[in-house]
Amino acid sequence: MITLLTLSIVCLVAVVLIFVVLAIIGLPLLLLLGLLPWLLRIAGVVLLVKALFDKPVKWENFMPAIIAFVLSAVLGWIL
């Protein structure tokens, strides 16, 4: 039969392990989400330059760059 002391030690170890696993998974995710607005801005600049060099210049070519800049602004505001 499991005693109260054994059960409390098992629960304490489980809480520590869960915290460590979530920290290992969550930290790279938070770093990636922190860098995501900057990466979207870089992608927006690249797409903007690509749209400027397309011949003939059409406004439809600028839509991916505009979407990247809007997503970057929204994610920068949220995060």
KAFENVEN-V903229 format. One record per backbone hydrogen bond with DSSP energy under -1.0 kcal/mol. CO is the residue of the C=O (numbers start at 1). NH is the residue of the N-H. If there is no record, write none. Layout:
CO|NH + CO|NH
This chain:
3|7 + 4|8 + 5|9 + 6|10 + 7|11 + 8|12 + 9|13 + 10|14 + 11|15 + 12|16 + 13|17 + 14|18 + 15|19 + 16|20 + 17|21 + 18|22 + 19|23 + 20|24 + 21|25 + 22|26 + 23|27 + 25|29 + 26|30 + 27|31 + 28|32 + 29|33 + 30|34 + 31|35 + 32|36 + 35|39 + 36|40 + 37|41 + 38|42 + 39|43 + 40|44 + 41|45 + 42|46 + 43|47 + 44|48 + 45|49 + 46|50 + 47|51 + 48|52 + 49|53 + 59|62 + 62|66 + 63|67 + 64|68 + 65|69 + 66|70 + 67|71 + 68|72 + 69|73 + 70|74 + 71|75 + 72|76 + 73|77 + 74|78 + 75|79
